[in-house]
Amino acid sequence: NTCNYTGKKKRERRADFGRKPHWKKAIVTLKEGEKIDLV
């Protein structure tokens, strides 16, 4: 499953507003006995 998140507002030095980038989060579920190799 994946979830899309919107970037939060951030304040610049002046009165303008910027925005942090949007990001995506992955939720991984493993069955018993499975594993992920990180090599």
Buried (B, 14 or more C-beta within 10 A) or exposed (E): EEEEEEEEEEEEEEEEEEEEEEEEEEEEEEEEEEEEEEE
